[in-house]
Amino acid sequence: MLSFTKESLKELLKNRGELSISIYMPTVKAGKETEQNPIRFKNLLKDVETQLNERGFKSQKIAQFLRPAYDYLEDSINWQYQDEGFAMFLADGYFLDFKLPVKCEEIAFVGDRFYIKPIIPLINSSQQYYLLTLSLNGARLFICSQYDITEMDIPGLDQDMNQALNYVNTGREVHYHTQLTGKKGVPAAIFHGQGFGLEDIKEDIAKYFHIIDNSVQNFLQNENYPLVLAGAEYLVPIYRETNSYAHTVDGGILRNPKEMDLKELHERSWEIVEPLFRKAEISDIKKYEDLSNTNRISGEIREILPASVGGKVDILFTAGDLHLWGRFNQEENSVVVHTERGPEDEELLDLSAFNTILNGGKVYVLDKENIPSGTSVAAVYRF
């Protein structure tokens, strides 16, 4: 089973034909409740069968077409190693399944293309960043996204200060531990070493961090991902003085990393970088607002959908928390909106998003209340 990437989306956009099936569902990752996963998937396959029947497909053709999906259903191992969500895409001679790091809506979609709206936020939030945890007992470097955190194997980072400075068995070895000062529980380092004063210790920490920085810099080289620092309050400023990585973000997690598990480190680091990654979205919303008195924007699906097919949409904002069902007649360039989903209906918001991305535009999937037009969709036109 694959994880979803930008390349995965490009692959899905290429596939257009008479019949394409998309299935999304939330999944249970572990425990006895994983038994719910195949049951939910089977129910969605029944929904697909109903939709195919409504489109006039014969039972034999349906059974043949869905055979790969039912084979997947019957293999119990598939349901034991899921993530938060699951997506499956099926077409003639085409079968792909993905585990998703977020809960997603439960939906089965049958059309001449794949349904992509639930996975667009994964691409938009796939920006990566680094997290460097600092202590005098060693450092650790992680590569992260909003949904993942993975430790990198970098030689030398696991050395403590005494090892890195060759103080072991030389008479210059420094022993240190932390204790609470009693002032808001801020940890302070306590050092013991022959002939050492406080300034000597700071100087040695700086030397140690120079070694850490060299290891990190040699590994990152020409990368430009943001770097978040995590360490005790007295250590982070010292590291900043030695740091040579140009994309280190301000602030940081000012707490001993050993007091936090990976989940907390990940969550707190994401809180720091999220505003950086949302700058483009905020800027594009402002662009829409600045064009409010021009013909370069629209908040009407009957205008936006034909424009997306014609490659006119530069930026699209579409609601991820609702559906807009109807039909699009490409020959007449007309859109009909239905109050309820009918047989062979298109999800018009998704179709607009599909064509916008296909034609090189940018798509944001937001809650309806955050769409700048006040409707379920908004677009900035190229011309």
N, C-alpha and C positions, 0 to 999 in steps of 0.2 A: 504494500500500500504506500502511496506517495504522499508527500507534503506539497501543498499548493504553492506555486511560484508564479512570477511574471511570465515565464516561458510556458507554464501550464495554461495561462489565460490566452496567450497567443495561439496555442494549439487549438483551444476551444473555438476561438473566433474564426479559424480557418474552416471549420467543419460546418458546412451548410448543405442540406439535402432535403429529400422528401420527408424524412422522419428522424428526429433527434429527441432523445429522452433525457431529462435531468431530474435527479432525485436528491433532495436535501433532507437531513434530519438531525436532531440532537442525539447524542449517544451517551451511554454510561461507560466510564473508563475501567472500572474494576468492581469486584464483588459479585454477589449473586444477582444483583440488578442488571448485570450485563445480558441476562436472558431476555431483557426487554428489547435489546437491539435488533435481533432477527425478526421478532414479532412486528416491530414498528416497520421494518423494511418490507416485510411481506405484505402488510396492509397498504403500503405505498405502491407496491407492484400491482396489487388489485385495483388501485386507483388508476394506474397507467392502463391496465387492461380495459377498464370502463371507458377511458378517454379514447382508446384506440377503437373500441366498438362503436362509439359515437361518430368516429370518423369513417366508419364503413369498412374497417379491416376485418378479414375473416379470421375465425378462431385459430385455424392452422397457421396462418401467417403470424398472428400475435404470439402463439406459443413458440414458433421458430425464432422470432425476433427477440423474445425475452429469455431465451434459453441461457445465455451467459449470465444474466442477472439471477436467475433461479439457481444456477450452479453455484454462484457466489453465495447466495442465501444458505445453501445446504452445507457449506463448508464452515463448521463451527469455529475453526481457528480464526476466521476473519473477524469474529465479533468479540474476541478476547483482548485485543490490543488496539482499542480505539482511543480517540482523543475526545474533545468536547463535542465535535460534530463530524458529520460524514456527508460526502457528496459522491454521486455516481453519474457518469455520462455514458450514454449508449446510443450508437447509431449503427448503420449497416457496416460491418467489419471494423467496428470501433468500440472499445470498452476501456474506460478509465475510472478508477476510484481513488478518492483522496480522503485522508483524515484532516479535519479542520481544527485549529486551536481555539475556536470559539463556538458557543451554542448558536445554532442557526434555525431558521424557520423550518417547519416540516411541510414539504411541498413536493408534488410530482408534476412535472411540466412536460407536455408533449407538443412539439412544434417542428418547424423546419430548421431550427437552430437551437443552440443550448441556452438555457436560462442562467444568467451570470450575476445578477444583482447581489445575491448574498455573499459572493466571494470578492467583489470589488474592494470592500474595506480592507481585506487582507493584503491586497496589493498596495493600497495607499498607506497602510500602516506597517509595511515591511521594511521601512527605513531601519538601518542597523546602527548600533552605537557600541562603544566599549565601556566596560566597568573595570576599574583597577582598585582592588582592595589592598590596603596598606597596613602593615604591622611590623614590628621589629623581629618577628619570627618568620617573616617571609611575605611575599606578595602573590596575588592571584589576578590574572586577567581573563575577563569573560567577554564574549561577543554576544550581543543581545538584540532582540527586537521587542515589540510590544508583547509578544506571546512566548518568546523563547529566551533562555539564557544557557550558554554553553561555555564551559571553561576551556581556555586555550592552553596547550602544552608548550611552555616556553622555558628553555633551559636557563637555570640560574635564579628564577623567581622564587623557588622554594627555599633558598638559602636564608638562614637568619643573619642578623647583623654580624655576629661574631665569626660565622663561617665566611661571609662575604669579605670581611676586612682581615681575615686570617688572624683573628685574635685567639682562636682556640689553642689552649696549651702554650700560650706565649707569655702569660702573666698579665696580659692586658685585657683579658676576657671580662665583659660586662654582663652582669646579671640584672634582669629587670622583670618587674611585674606591675600590675595595675591595682589600684585600690580606689574606692570612692572617697572623694574629698569631703563629702557632706554638704557641698554646695550644689544643690539641684542634681546630685548624683553624677557630676561630671567626672569621668575617670582621669586620674593623674598617674603618670609613670613614676615608679620608684626604682632607682638605679643603685647598684652596688658594684664597685670596681676599685681596684687598687690604684690610688693616685689620680682619680678622676674627679673633676668638678663639673658643674652644670654646663658651662660653656664647652668643655671638652666633649660632653655627651652630645650636645647639639651639633657640634662639628662632625662627630662620628656618624650621627644620624644622616647628616647632609651627604657625607661620603658614601654611606650605604645607599641612600636614595639615588645618587648619581649612578651607581652600578645598576640599580633597578631600572632607572630611566634609560640607560644604554641598552639594556635587554629589551625593554618595551619598544624603544625607537627602532632597533634593528629588526624587530618583528613587524612593526607597523609600516615602516618605511614611508611610502608615498600615499598611505591611506588618508582619507579626509573625514572619516566617521567621527562624531563627537566622542569624547572620553570623559566619563564621570569618575571622580575620585571618591573613595570611601575609606575612612580611617578615623582614629581618635582625634579629637579637636586639636591637640598639640602637634600632631604629625602632618596633617594635610598642608598647613602653611609652609612647613619645611620642604615638603615634596614639591610644592609649587615653585619654590626658588630654584630647584634643580631640574624641573621638568622642561623638556625640549619639544614636546608634541604640541603643535600649533593649534590643535582643535580641542584642547581641554576646556570644558565648560566651567563657568563660574559656579560658586557654591560647592555642593557635594554632600555626601552623607557623613556628617561629623559624629561618628560613633564607632566604637570598636567593632569591626566586621564579625569577629567571633561571637558577638552577642546576638547576631541575626542569622537566620537560616537563609537559604538561597531564595526562597519565595519572597521574604521581606526585602532582601537586597534588590531583587528584581523590581518589585513594586515601587520601592523608594527611588531607584535610579530612573525608572520610566517617568515618574512624576517630574523629575528634573528635566528630562529631554523632550517630553511631550510638547511643551509650548514651542520649542524649536522646530519640531516637525509639523506643527499646525500653522506655521507662518504662511505657507503657500495657500492653504485653505482660507485663512483670514484675509489675505491679500486678494484672493479671487472673489470673495464675497464683497469686499470693498469695491472691487472693479465693477461688479454688477450694480452696486448702489450708485456709483459715480456715473453710470450710464443710464440712470433711471429715466431721463427725459429724452432718450434717443431711441432709434429703431434698431439698436444693436443688442437689445435684450428682449426676452419674452418670458412669461409665466403661464403660457397656454399650451397644453399638450397638442392641440390641433395644429399649432404653428411649429412647435419644436420638433415633433416626430418627423414630419417631412423634411425639415431643415437638417436634421441629423443624418437622414438617408442621403441628402445631397451634399454632405460634407461641410455644411455651413456652421455647425456648432463647434465652438472653440472650448467652452467650459459648460458642463452640465451639472446641476444640483438636482438630485432626485431623492424622493422619500424612500427610506428602507423599511419603514414601519407600516406600510399599507400597499395595496395593489390597485391598479387602474386597468380594468379589463375592457377589451373592445376589439375593433378591426382596423387595419390599415390597408387601403387600396393604393398600391404604389403607382398603378397606371393613371389613376385619377388624382393621386397625391392628396387623398382625403382620409380623415380619421373619424371613426364613429366610436363613442364612448358608451359602455354599458354599465348599468348600476350593479349588475351581478355577473359573475363569470358564466359564459355560455359555451356550448360546444365549439371547438376550433377558435376560441377567442385568444388573442395575444395579450400578454401583460405589457401594456403600452409604455410604462416607465422603463421596464427592462429592455424593450426593443429600442427605445431612444438611447439608452446607455450603451447597448451593444453596438449600434451604428456610430455613435460618437467616438467610442474607442477604436472601432474598425477604421474610422477616417482620421485618426490621429489626434482626437480631442481628449480632454481631461474630464473625468467623472468623479463627483463626490456623492457618496450615499450617506444621507443624514436623516435624522428624525424630521418629520414634517414640520415641526415647530421651528426648525432651524433653516428651512428653505427660504432664501431671501425674498422670494416673490410673494410669500404668504400662501402659495398654493402647493401642490404636491410635486411641482417640477419648476425649474428655472434654467434659463440658458443665456450665455453670452455668445453672440455671433462673431464670426471672423470678419464679416463685412456686412 
